[in-house]
Amino acid sequence: MERGSSTHAAKRSALLQQAVEAAPMLIFVADESMSYVSVSEYACDVLGYTEKEILGMKVTDVATQPTAGIDYRRMVEAGWLVGIARLRCKDGAEVTMRYRAGETEVNGSPAYVAVGWLE
């Protein structure tokens, strides 16, 4: 690989990371067991949890709709899902999020990324 193209890839990666962190989007990354492995700062701000708190939770600890676990399994089986979720904030309030979720690979393992926006 040429040095210039690796520099370009590094710049692109850094720019995308900054853009994702600054975006007013709720971004959650979970593993096959529904445990969160990463979350955007905006999602933490909206829900009132710290990143550490969310990383100690599962999708069904935050998503309150009765079908949350079933929806997650459907997404894993299909590789993607579009939907609406009710999320519980730390103070007990709930917000509604529209999302698009899909499978990707991170460090050789499957991961599931949900990108959402508030209703």
Residue, then its C-alpha position, 0 to 999 in steps of 0.5 A: m500500500e502506498r504511503g499516501s493512501s494509508t495517510h488518506a485512510a487515516k485522515r478519513s477515519a479520523l474525520l469520520q470518527q469526529a463526525v460521528e461523535a459530533a452528529p446529533m444521532l443516537i449510535f449504539v454498538a452491541d454484540e451478539s449477546m445484546s451487550y453494548v460495546s460502544v455508544s455515541e456521546y449524544a446517546c449518553d447525553v440524551l439518555g442521561y447515562t455515562e458511557k461506562e453505565i451504558l457499556g454495562m447494560k444490554v439492549t433490553d435494559v434500555a429499550t422498553q418495548p416488549t418486543a425489544g429482544i425479539d426485534y434484536r434477534r430478528m435483526v441478527e438473523a436478517g443482518w439489518l432492521v429498521g424500526i422504532a424503539r422506546l428508550r428509558c432514560k436514567d431519570g425514568a423518562e422515555v424517548t422514542m427513537r427511529y433507527r436503522a440497524g445492521e451487522t458489521e465486523v469489528n476486530g473479527s467479531p460481529a457487531y450490530v450498529a443502530v443509528g437513530w434519531l429522536e421522534 
